[in-house]
Amino acid sequence: MFASLFLQAAPASTGGITQVILLVGMGIVMYFFMFRPQQKRQAEAKKFRAALAKGSNVVTIGGLHGKVVDLNDETVTVEVDKGVRLRFDRSAIAREVVGKTTAPAA
């Protein structure tokens, strides 16, 4: 009885191996086009935030422009206007503005 069940089964083919190779290939493609670039961007952002210096003109993630006046291990104090200073986490600094001044025109 069991012999007749095994004889009715489909013959072994390379279809299973092809599917495994296809899945592995898709995983590799996803890694190189999605995960690896994201990791690079995170590493660059971490490196940028560690290299912040006083006097840099920066923009926060919320879009606030200002000049770095004080740095701490975890925080950055940004002057947005004369006498107006705001303290942010380092992770809230999005980018540095090069060639522009943040002082308002009087």
SEBA-299880 format. One record per residue (C-alpha): residue number from 1; residue in three letters; x, y negated, z. Coordinates in Angstrom, 3 decimals, decimal comma, always signed. Layout:
% SEBA-299880
<nr NUM rest ALA east X north Y up Z>
...
//
This chain:
% SEBA-299880
<nr 1 rest MET east +0,000 north +0,000 up +0,000>
<nr 2 rest PHE east +2,727 north -2,498 up +0,928>
<nr 3 rest ALA east +4,714 north -1,522 up -2,128>
<nr 4 rest SER east +1,833 north -2,525 up -4,383>
<nr 5 rest LEU east +1,625 north -5,945 up -2,652>
<nr 6 rest PHE east +5,321 north -6,603 up -3,225>
<nr 7 rest LEU east +5,031 north -5,541 up -6,846>
<nr 8 rest GLN east +2,279 north -8,102 up -7,387>
<nr 9 rest ALA east +4,406 north -10,968 up -6,068>
<nr 10 rest ALA east +5,864 north -13,376 up -8,605>
<nr 11 rest PRO east +9,459 north -12,686 up -9,582>
<nr 12 rest ALA east +12,149 north -14,785 up -7,879>
<nr 13 rest SER east +13,106 north -17,736 up -10,006>
<nr 14 rest THR east +15,260 north -20,830 up -9,771>
<nr 15 rest GLY east +12,219 north -23,048 up -9,126>
<nr 16 rest GLY east +12,863 north -23,112 up -5,396>
<nr 17 rest ILE east +16,502 north -24,044 up -5,849>
<nr 18 rest THR east +15,563 north -26,787 up -8,297>
<nr 19 rest GLN east +13,140 north -28,298 up -5,800>
<nr 20 rest VAL east +15,766 north -28,290 up -3,051>
<nr 21 rest ILE east +18,317 north -29,945 up -5,348>
<nr 22 rest LEU east +15,719 north -32,545 up -6,362>
<nr 23 rest LEU east +14,902 north -33,374 up -2,717>
<nr 24 rest VAL east +18,586 north -33,659 up -1,802>
<nr 25 rest GLY east +19,145 north -35,898 up -4,829>
<nr 26 rest MET east +16,261 north -38,147 up -3,822>
<nr 27 rest GLY east +17,692 north -38,406 up -0,317>
<nr 28 rest ILE east +21,081 north -39,440 up -1,677>
<nr 29 rest VAL east +19,514 north -42,054 up -3,966>
<nr 30 rest MET east +17,480 north -43,483 up -1,078>
<nr 31 rest TYR east +20,597 north -43,700 up +1,060>
<nr 32 rest PHE east +22,610 north -45,612 up -1,544>
<nr 33 rest PHE east +19,820 north -47,956 up -2,660>
<nr 34 rest MET east +17,990 north -48,595 up +0,609>
<nr 35 rest PHE east +19,793 north -47,704 up +3,804>
<nr 36 rest ARG east +23,411 north -48,502 up +2,954>
<nr 37 rest PRO east +22,752 north -52,080 up +1,704>
<nr 38 rest GLN east +20,675 north -52,788 up +4,821>
<nr 39 rest GLN east +23,511 north -51,590 up +7,036>
<nr 40 rest LYS east +25,929 north -53,842 up +5,143>
<nr 41 rest ARG east +23,665 north -56,883 up +5,603>
<nr 42 rest GLN east +23,364 north -56,176 up +9,333>
<nr 43 rest ALA east +27,137 north -55,847 up +9,674>
<nr 44 rest GLU east +27,699 north -59,126 up +7,808>
<nr 45 rest ALA east +25,129 north -60,933 up +9,982>
<nr 46 rest LYS east +26,764 north -59,593 up +13,149>
<nr 47 rest LYS east +30,180 north -60,695 up +11,900>
<nr 48 rest PHE east +28,812 north -64,174 up +11,029>
<nr 49 rest ARG east +27,227 north -64,635 up +14,450>
<nr 50 rest ALA east +30,430 north -63,594 up +16,177>
<nr 51 rest ALA east +32,395 north -66,143 up +14,133>
<nr 52 rest LEU east +30,188 north -69,141 up +14,961>
<nr 53 rest ALA east +32,113 north -72,214 up +16,057>
<nr 54 rest LYS east +31,283 north -75,591 up +17,576>
<nr 55 rest GLY east +30,414 north -78,191 up +14,984>
<nr 56 rest SER east +28,874 north -75,748 up +12,521>
<nr 57 rest ASN east +25,637 north -76,808 up +10,894>
<nr 58 rest VAL east +23,247 north -73,872 up +11,168>
<nr 59 rest VAL east +19,674 north -72,832 up +10,441>
<nr 60 rest THR east +17,727 north -70,596 up +12,814>
<nr 61 rest ILE east +15,407 north -67,811 up +11,692>
<nr 62 rest GLY east +12,524 north -70,177 up +12,371>
<nr 63 rest GLY east +13,946 north -72,770 up +9,968>
<nr 64 rest LEU east +15,276 north -75,230 up +12,550>
<nr 65 rest HIS east +18,369 north -77,120 up +11,349>
<nr 66 rest GLY east +20,979 north -78,327 up +13,811>
<nr 67 rest LYS east +24,601 north -78,545 up +14,841>
<nr 68 rest VAL east +26,230 north -76,079 up +17,233>
<nr 69 rest VAL east +27,436 north -77,936 up +20,339>
<nr 70 rest ASP east +28,002 north -75,095 up +22,795>
<nr 71 rest LEU east +28,595 north -71,356 up +22,537>
<nr 72 rest ASN east +28,200 north -68,534 up +25,003>
<nr 73 rest ASP east +28,525 north -64,763 up +24,618>
<nr 74 rest GLU east +24,769 north -64,414 up +24,128>
<nr 75 rest THR east +23,463 north -67,931 up +23,468>
<nr 76 rest VAL east +24,083 north -70,898 up +21,191>
<nr 77 rest THR east +23,148 north -74,492 up +22,024>
<nr 78 rest VAL east +22,057 north -76,418 up +18,940>
<nr 79 rest GLU east +21,636 north -80,193 up +18,771>
<nr 80 rest VAL east +18,705 north -80,970 up +16,491>
<nr 81 rest ASP east +18,646 north -84,736 up +17,083>
<nr 82 rest LYS east +20,597 north -87,214 up +19,186>
<nr 83 rest GLY east +20,249 north -85,988 up +22,757>
<nr 84 rest VAL east +17,893 north -83,115 up +21,862>
<nr 85 rest ARG east +19,559 north -79,783 up +22,510>
<nr 86 rest LEU east +17,944 north -76,375 up +22,234>
<nr 87 rest ARG east +19,363 north -73,064 up +23,382>
<nr 88 rest PHE east +18,918 north -69,959 up +21,207>
<nr 89 rest ASP east +20,063 north -66,369 up +21,278>
<nr 90 rest ARG east +22,887 north -65,727 up +18,847>
<nr 91 rest SER east +20,602 north -63,358 up +16,973>
<nr 92 rest ALA east +18,289 north -66,290 up +16,164>
<nr 93 rest ILE east +20,916 north -67,979 up +13,971>
<nr 94 rest ALA east +20,179 north -67,062 up +10,357>
<nr 95 rest ARG east +22,836 north -68,862 up +8,336>
<nr 96 rest GLU east +25,287 north -71,721 up +8,165>
<nr 97 rest VAL east +24,595 north -74,796 up +6,061>
<nr 98 rest VAL east +27,680 north -75,865 up +4,135>
<nr 99 rest GLY east +28,105 north -79,400 up +2,817>
<nr 100 rest LYS east +24,986 north -80,924 up +4,375>
<nr 101 rest THR east +24,595 north -83,013 up +7,483>
<nr 102 rest THR east +21,693 north -82,373 up +9,815>
<nr 103 rest ALA east +21,592 north -85,882 up +11,251>
<nr 104 rest PRO east +18,401 north -87,721 up +10,236>
<nr 105 rest ALA east +18,735 north -90,892 up +8,168>
<nr 106 rest ALA east +18,011 north -93,973 up +10,227>
//
